[in-house]
Every structure is written in structure tokens, then in C-alpha cells.
Amino acid sequence: MRRDSRLSGVLHVLLHMAEQGGPVTSEVLATAMDTNPVVIRRIMAGLREQGYVRSEKGHGGGWTLACDLSEVTLRDVYTALGCPSLLAIGNRTEAPGCLVEQAVNATLSQAFHDAEALLLSRLGEVTLAMLSADFHDRLAARGGSHDLEDAHAS
């Protein structure tokens, strides 16, 4: 099963946006995520519906944050993405006739449920402001400055 990295990518983009003084185009954000601007617009549309970002059309337009970083958790962003699958493993078959496989499925299903509940709880404890603070600590330790386009230049 292919890993779904949308949450990681969107968090990356949101933190870059928090550092900008104005709108950021889909093209610039696509460069940061190494993807196509259409993918950015599709992902950002879900965030816009939740009120986390807004978009401005035309010259000088682009995406800007529309939320307080301290009020948005990683779980909020995960939910805005449509709650993608958290685990890349699962049962071999969902309705086995074999009693051994039924026992295996019951145990694994409970473990998967418990793991997802724990992960969702942890995502609900971390705000975008906490991620931003971590970034600023790392930036200060490096003694550098931040520029979105320079950070992702090919």
C-alpha cells in the first residue's frame, strides 16, 4: 500500500505560508511540495472550506492563512483532508470463513483501532503554533533566515 503523505505535505505548506507576508501562489506552493499546482488547489480547497485558508484571484493573489495557528490542531487539518487512512496495514480478508483467520482479524482489528485512536488523540494535542515554534527554534539554531522559494530551489 502506498503511503499517503498529504497531511505531512499540507502541514509543510501551512507553516511556509505562516512565514510569508502575503499571498502565496499555487505554483510556489507546488514547488515546495514537489507536485503540480492543480494538486495544491485541490488540497487547499478542503482547507478553505474549513476556514483555515483563503484564496485571492488575480495579479498579486494566492493563498493566505485565515486561522489562528494556536487554534488549529494537526487533527483538524487531518479531518479537513478527508480523514485519509492512518495505517498502511490491514487484515488479509474482511470476512474470512476460517476460524483461525477470524481470531487473527479480531485481534488485529482491535489493535488497529487502538493505534488509530491513540494517533488521533496525539494529533489533537499538537497545534500549528507548536509546529511553528519548533521551526523557529530550528531556524534560530541554524542562524539562518527563511525564504520559501530559496528553501525549495532545485
LOLOMAR-42500 format. One record per atom (N, C-alpha, C): residue number from 1; y, x, z. Coordinates in nm, 2 decimals, decimal comma. Layout:
BEGIN
   pos       c2       c1       c3
   NUM        Y        X        Z
...
END
This chain:
BEGIN
   pos       c2       c1       c3
     1    -0,12     0,08     0,00
     1     0,00     0,00     0,00
     1     0,13     0,09     0,00
     2     0,22     0,06    -0,08
     2     0,34     0,13    -0,09
     2     0,43     0,10     0,03
     3     0,50     0,21     0,08
     3     0,59     0,19     0,19
     3     0,72     0,12     0,14
     4     0,77     0,03     0,22
     4     0,89    -0,04     0,20
     4     1,00     0,03     0,27
     5     1,09     0,10     0,20
     5     1,19     0,18     0,27
     5     1,33     0,11     0,26
     6     1,34    -0,02     0,23
     6     1,47    -0,09     0,22
     6     1,55    -0,08     0,35
     7     1,48    -0,10     0,46
     7     1,55    -0,10     0,59
     7     1,62     0,04     0,61
     8     1,54     0,14     0,59
     8     1,60     0,28     0,61
     8     1,71     0,30     0,51
     9     1,70     0,26     0,39
     9     1,80     0,28     0,29
     9     1,93     0,20     0,32
    10     1,91     0,07     0,36
    10     2,03    -0,01     0,39
    10     2,10     0,04     0,51
    11     2,03     0,09     0,61
    11     2,10     0,14     0,73
    11     2,17     0,27     0,69
    12     2,12     0,35     0,60
    12     2,18     0,47     0,55
    12     2,31     0,43     0,48
    13     2,31     0,33     0,39
    13     2,43     0,28     0,32
    13     2,53     0,23     0,41
    14     2,49     0,14     0,51
    14     2,58     0,08     0,60
    14     2,66     0,19     0,68
    15     2,59     0,29     0,72
    15     2,66     0,40     0,80
    15     2,75     0,47     0,71
    16     2,72     0,50     0,59
    16     2,81     0,56     0,50
    16     2,93     0,47     0,48
    17     2,91     0,34     0,46
    17     3,02     0,25     0,44
    17     3,12     0,25     0,56
    18     3,06     0,27     0,68
    18     3,14     0,27     0,80
    18     3,23     0,39     0,81
    19     3,20     0,49     0,73
    19     3,28     0,61     0,73
    19     3,39     0,61     0,63
    20     3,39     0,51     0,54
    20     3,48     0,50     0,43
    20     3,61     0,43     0,47
    21     3,72     0,46     0,41
    21     3,85     0,40     0,43
    21     3,87     0,27     0,36
    22     3,78     0,24     0,26
    22     3,80     0,12     0,18
    22     3,67     0,09     0,11
    23     3,68     0,00     0,01
    23     3,56    -0,04    -0,06
    23     3,48     0,07    -0,12
    24     3,35     0,05    -0,13
    24     3,26     0,15    -0,20
    24     3,18     0,07    -0,31
    25     3,18     0,13    -0,42
    25     3,12     0,06    -0,54
    25     2,97     0,06    -0,53
    26     2,91    -0,03    -0,60
    26     2,76    -0,03    -0,60
    26     2,71     0,10    -0,67
    27     2,78     0,15    -0,76
    27     2,74     0,28    -0,83
    27     2,73     0,39    -0,73
    28     2,84     0,41    -0,64
    28     2,84     0,51    -0,55
    28     2,73     0,50    -0,44
    29     2,71     0,37    -0,40
    29     2,60     0,34    -0,30
    29     2,46     0,37    -0,37
    30     2,45     0,34    -0,49
    30     2,32     0,36    -0,56
    30     2,29     0,51    -0,57
    31     2,39     0,59    -0,59
    31     2,37     0,73    -0,59
    31     2,32     0,78    -0,45
    32     2,38     0,72    -0,34
    32     2,33     0,76    -0,21
    32     2,19     0,72    -0,18
    33     2,14     0,61    -0,24
    33     2,01     0,56    -0,22
    33     1,91     0,61    -0,33
    34     1,97     0,68    -0,43
    34     1,89     0,72    -0,55
    34     1,82     0,60    -0,61
    35     1,90     0,50    -0,65
    35     1,85     0,38    -0,71
    35     1,95     0,33    -0,81
    36     1,92     0,21    -0,86
    36     2,01     0,15    -0,96
    36     2,11     0,06    -0,89
    37     2,24     0,05    -0,94
    37     2,34    -0,03    -0,88
    37     2,29    -0,18    -0,87
    38     2,21    -0,23    -0,96
    38     2,16    -0,36    -0,96
    38     2,08    -0,38    -0,83
    39     2,00    -0,28    -0,79
    39     1,92    -0,29    -0,67
    39     2,01    -0,30    -0,55
    40     2,12    -0,22    -0,55
    40     2,22    -0,23    -0,44
    40     2,28    -0,37    -0,43
    41     2,32    -0,42    -0,54
    41     2,38    -0,56    -0,54
    41     2,29    -0,66    -0,49
    42     2,16    -0,65    -0,53
    42     2,06    -0,75    -0,48
    42     2,04    -0,74    -0,33
    43     2,03    -0,62    -0,28
    43     2,01    -0,60    -0,13
    43     2,13    -0,64    -0,06
    44     2,25    -0,60    -0,11
    44     2,37    -0,63    -0,04
    44     2,40    -0,78    -0,04
    45     2,35    -0,85    -0,13
    45     2,38    -0,99    -0,14
    45     2,32    -1,06    -0,01
    46     2,20    -1,02     0,03
    46     2,15    -1,07     0,16
    46     2,23    -1,04     0,28
    47     2,28    -0,92     0,28
    47     2,37    -0,88     0,39
    47     2,50    -0,96     0,39
    48     2,55    -0,98     0,27
    48     2,67    -1,06     0,26
    48     2,65    -1,20     0,31
    49     2,54    -1,26     0,28
    49     2,51    -1,40     0,32
    49     2,51    -1,41     0,47
    50     2,47    -1,30     0,54
    50     2,47    -1,30     0,69
    50     2,60    -1,26     0,75
    51     2,70    -1,22     0,66
    51     2,83    -1,19     0,71
    51     2,85    -1,04     0,75
    52     2,75    -0,96     0,71
    52     2,76    -0,81     0,75
    52     2,84    -0,73     0,66
    53     2,85    -0,77     0,53
    53     2,93    -0,70     0,43
    53     3,01    -0,80     0,35
    54     3,11    -0,76     0,28
    54     3,18    -0,84     0,18
    54     3,20    -0,76     0,06
    55     3,22    -0,83    -0,05
    55     3,24    -0,76    -0,18
    55     3,37    -0,81    -0,24
    56     3,44    -0,71    -0,31
    56     3,56    -0,74    -0,38
    56     3,54    -0,70    -0,52
    57     3,58    -0,79    -0,61
    57     3,56    -0,76    -0,76
    57     3,68    -0,69    -0,81
    58     3,67    -0,63    -0,93
    58     3,78    -0,58    -1,00
    58     3,81    -0,43    -0,96
    59     3,91    -0,38    -1,03
    59     3,96    -0,24    -1,00
    59     3,99    -0,22    -0,86
    60     3,93    -0,12    -0,80
    60     3,95    -0,09    -0,65
    60     3,86    -0,17    -0,56
    61     3,77    -0,25    -0,63
    61     3,68    -0,33    -0,55
    61     3,56    -0,26    -0,51
    62     3,47    -0,33    -0,44
    62     3,34    -0,27    -0,40
    62     3,30    -0,34    -0,27
    63     3,21    -0,28    -0,20
    63     3,15    -0,33    -0,07
    63     3,22    -0,27     0,05
    64     3,25    -0,36     0,15
    64     3,30    -0,31     0,27
    64     3,23    -0,38     0,39
    65     3,23    -0,32     0,50
    65     3,17    -0,38     0,62
    65     3,25    -0,50     0,66
    66     3,18    -0,61     0,71
    66     3,25    -0,73     0,76
    66     3,21    -0,76     0,90
    67     3,16    -0,66     0,97
    67     3,10    -0,68     1,10
    67     3,14    -0,57     1,20
    68     3,12    -0,60     1,33
    68     3,14    -0,50     1,43
    68     3,01    -0,43     1,45
    69     3,01    -0,30     1,43
    69     2,88    -0,22     1,44
    69     2,81    -0,24     1,57
    70     2,89    -0,27     1,68
    70     2,82    -0,28     1,81
    70     2,76    -0,42     1,83
    71     2,78    -0,51     1,74
    71     2,72    -0,64     1,75
    71     2,60    -0,67     1,65
    72     2,57    -0,57     1,57
    72     2,46    -0,58     1,47
    72     2,35    -0,49     1,51
    73     2,23    -0,54     1,52
    73     2,11    -0,46     1,56
    73     2,03    -0,43     1,43
    74     1,94    -0,33     1,44
    74     1,85    -0,30     1,33
    74     1,77    -0,42     1,30
    75     1,73    -0,50     1,40
    75     1,65    -0,62     1,38
    75     1,73    -0,72     1,30
    76     1,86    -0,73     1,32
    76     1,95    -0,82     1,24
    76     1,94    -0,78     1,09
    77     1,95    -0,65     1,07
    77     1,95    -0,60     0,93
    77     1,81    -0,63     0,87
    78     1,71    -0,60     0,95
    78     1,57    -0,62     0,90
    78     1,56    -0,77     0,86
    79     1,61    -0,86     0,94
    79     1,60    -1,01     0,92
    79     1,68    -1,04     0,79
    80     1,80    -0,98     0,77
    80     1,88    -1,01     0,65
    80     1,81    -0,96     0,53
    81     1,72    -0,86     0,54
    81     1,64    -0,81     0,42
    81     1,52    -0,90     0,39
    82     1,50    -1,01     0,47
    82     1,39    -1,10     0,45
    82     1,27    -1,07     0,52
    83     1,28    -0,99     0,63
    83     1,16    -0,95     0,72
    83     1,05    -0,89     0,64
    84     1,07    -0,78     0,57
    84     0,96    -0,72     0,50
    84     0,85    -0,67     0,59
    85     0,73    -0,66     0,54
    85     0,61    -0,62     0,62
    85     0,64    -0,49     0,70
    86     0,61    -0,50     0,82
    86     0,63    -0,38     0,91
    86     0,52    -0,28     0,91
    87     0,40    -0,33     0,88
    87     0,28    -0,24     0,88
    87     0,22    -0,23     0,75
    88     0,17    -0,12     0,71
    88     0,11    -0,10     0,58
    88    -0,04    -0,11     0,59
    89    -0,09    -0,15     0,70
    89    -0,24    -0,17     0,71
    89    -0,27    -0,31     0,75
    90    -0,39    -0,35     0,72
    90    -0,43    -0,49     0,75
    90    -0,58    -0,50     0,74
    91    -0,63    -0,62     0,76
    91    -0,77    -0,65     0,76
    91    -0,82    -0,64     0,61
    92    -0,95    -0,60     0,60
    92    -1,01    -0,59     0,47
    92    -1,02    -0,73     0,40
    93    -1,06    -0,83     0,47
    93    -1,06    -0,96     0,41
    93    -1,01    -1,06     0,53
    94    -0,94    -1,16     0,49
    94    -0,88    -1,25     0,59
    94    -0,98    -1,36     0,64
    95    -1,08    -1,39     0,56
    95    -1,17    -1,50     0,61
    95    -1,32    -1,45     0,58
    96    -1,36    -1,35     0,66
    96    -1,50    -1,30     0,63
    96    -1,60    -1,39     0,69
    97    -1,72    -1,39     0,62
    97    -1,83    -1,46     0,67
    97    -1,91    -1,38     0,77
    98    -1,90    -1,25     0,76
    98    -1,97    -1,16     0,85
    98    -1,92    -1,16     0,99
    99    -2,00    -1,18     1,09
    99    -1,96    -1,19     1,23
    99    -1,90    -1,05     1,28
   100    -1,96    -0,94     1,23
   100    -1,90    -0,81     1,27
   100    -1,76    -0,80     1,22
   101    -1,74    -0,84     1,09
   101    -1,60    -0,83     1,04
   101    -1,51    -0,93     1,11
   102    -1,56    -1,04     1,15
   102    -1,47    -1,14     1,23
   102    -1,43    -1,07     1,36
   103    -1,52    -1,00     1,43
   103    -1,49    -0,93     1,55
   103    -1,38    -0,82     1,53
   104    -1,40    -0,75     1,42
   104    -1,31    -0,64     1,38
   104    -1,17    -0,70     1,36
   105    -1,17    -0,81     1,27
   105    -1,04    -0,87     1,24
   105    -0,97    -0,92     1,36
   106    -1,04    -0,99     1,45
   106    -0,98    -1,04     1,57
   106    -0,91    -0,94     1,65
   107    -0,98    -0,82     1,67
   107    -0,92    -0,71     1,75
   107    -0,80    -0,65     1,68
   108    -0,82    -0,62     1,55
   108    -0,71    -0,56     1,47
   108    -0,59    -0,65     1,46
   109    -0,62    -0,78     1,44
   109    -0,51    -0,87     1,42
   109    -0,42    -0,88     1,55
   110    -0,49    -0,88     1,66
   110    -0,41    -0,87     1,79
   110    -0,33    -0,74     1,81
   111    -0,40    -0,63     1,77
   111    -0,33    -0,50     1,78
   111    -0,21    -0,50     1,68
   112    -0,22    -0,55     1,56
   112    -0,11    -0,56     1,47
   112     0,00    -0,64     1,52
   113    -0,04    -0,76     1,57
   113     0,06    -0,85     1,63
   113     0,14    -0,78     1,74
   114     0,07    -0,72     1,83
   114     0,13    -0,65     1,95
   114     0,22    -0,53     1,90
   115     0,18    -0,46     1,80
   115     0,26    -0,35     1,75
   115     0,39    -0,40     1,68
   116     0,38    -0,51     1,60
   116     0,49    -0,57     1,54
   116     0,59    -0,62     1,64
   117     0,54    -0,68     1,75
   117     0,63    -0,74     1,85
   117     0,70    -0,63     1,92
   118     0,64    -0,52     1,95
   118     0,70    -0,40     2,01
   118     0,81    -0,34     1,92
   119     0,77    -0,32     1,79
   119     0,87    -0,27     1,70
   119     0,99    -0,36     1,68
   120     0,97    -0,49     1,67
   120     1,08    -0,58     1,66
   120     1,17    -0,58     1,78
   121     1,11    -0,57     1,90
   121     1,18    -0,56     2,02
   121     1,27    -0,43     2,02
   122     1,21    -0,32     1,98
   122     1,29    -0,19     1,98
   122     1,40    -0,20     1,87
   123     1,38    -0,26     1,76
   123     1,48    -0,28     1,66
   123     1,60    -0,36     1,71
   124     1,56    -0,46     1,80
   124     1,67    -0,54     1,86
   124     1,75    -0,47     1,96
   125     1,71    -0,36     2,01
   125     1,78    -0,28     2,11
   125     1,88    -0,18     2,05
   126     1,86    -0,15     1,93
   126     1,94    -0,04     1,86
   126     2,05    -0,11     1,77
   127     2,18    -0,08     1,80
   127     2,29    -0,13     1,72
   127     2,33    -0,03     1,61
   128     2,40    -0,08     1,52
   128     2,46     0,01     1,41
   128     2,55     0,11     1,48
   129     2,62     0,07     1,58
   129     2,71     0,16     1,65
   129     2,64     0,27     1,72
   130     2,52     0,25     1,77
   130     2,44     0,35     1,82
   130     2,40     0,45     1,71
   131     2,36     0,40     1,60
   131     2,33     0,49     1,49
   131     2,45     0,57     1,44
   132     2,56     0,51     1,44
   132     2,69     0,58     1,40
   132     2,72     0,69     1,50
   133     2,70     0,66     1,63
   133     2,73     0,76     1,73
   133     2,64     0,88     1,72
   134     2,51     0,85     1,68
   134     2,41     0,96     1,66
   134     2,46     1,05     1,54
   135     2,50     0,98     1,43
   135     2,55     1,05     1,32
   135     2,67     1,14     1,36
   136     2,76     1,09     1,43
   136     2,88     1,16     1,47
   136     2,85     1,28     1,56
   137     2,75     1,27     1,64
   137     2,70     1,38     1,72
   137     2,65     1,49     1,64
   138     2,57     1,45     1,54
   138     2,51     1,55     1,44
   138     2,61     1,61     1,36
   139     2,71     1,54     1,32
   139     2,82     1,59     1,24
   139     2,90     1,69     1,32
   140     2,93     1,66     1,44
   140     3,01     1,75     1,53
   140     2,93     1,88     1,56
   141     2,80     1,86     1,58
   141     2,72     1,98     1,60
   141     2,72     2,07     1,48
   142     2,73     2,02     1,36
   142     2,73     2,10     1,24
   142     2,87     2,15     1,21
   143     2,97     2,08     1,27
   143     3,11     2,13     1,25
   143     3,16     2,09     1,11
   144     3,10     1,99     1,05
   144     3,14     1,96     0,92
   144     3,22     1,83     0,91
   145     3,25     1,79     0,78
   145     3,32     1,67     0,76
   145     3,23     1,58     0,67
   146     3,26     1,46     0,66
   146     3,17     1,36     0,59
   146     3,24     1,31     0,46
   147     3,17     1,32     0,35
   147     3,22     1,26     0,23
   147     3,10     1,21     0,16
   148     3,09     1,08     0,13
   148     2,98     1,01     0,08
   148     2,93     1,07    -0,06
   149     3,03     1,09    -0,15
   149     2,99     1,15    -0,28
   149     2,94     1,29    -0,27
   150     3,00     1,37    -0,18
   150     2,96     1,51    -0,17
   150     2,82     1,52    -0,10
   151     2,80     1,43     0,00
   151     2,67     1,43     0,07
   151     2,56     1,40    -0,02
   152     2,58     1,33    -0,13
   152     2,47     1,29    -0,22
   152     2,49     1,34    -0,36
   153     2,56     1,45    -0,37
   153     2,58     1,51    -0,51
   153     2,45     1,57    -0,56
   154     2,42     1,55    -0,68
   154     2,29     1,60    -0,74
   154     2,30     1,75    -0,75
END
